[in-house]
């Protein structure tokens, strides 16, 4: 998700603004909400699997087999530990 979206765009993307949240900022007269202010509507209390590649060694990484860094929340590559 981008840095922020309008309420209408978030609904279109399958997200809902958390109750009681005010817009993080206004941009060209539109209220903009950030990703920490929303929740995925389709999320059934299951974590979605994330698949990508390691930016250091280019090996595949996914959230089902790699650990997550407690500081930055990125996945830690099991091959090169980046």
Buried (B, 14 or more C-beta within 10 A) or exposed (E): EEEBBBBEBBBEEEBEBEEEEEBBEEEEEBBBBBBEBBEEEEEEEEEEEEEEEBEEEEEEBEBEEBEEEEEEEBBBBEEEEB
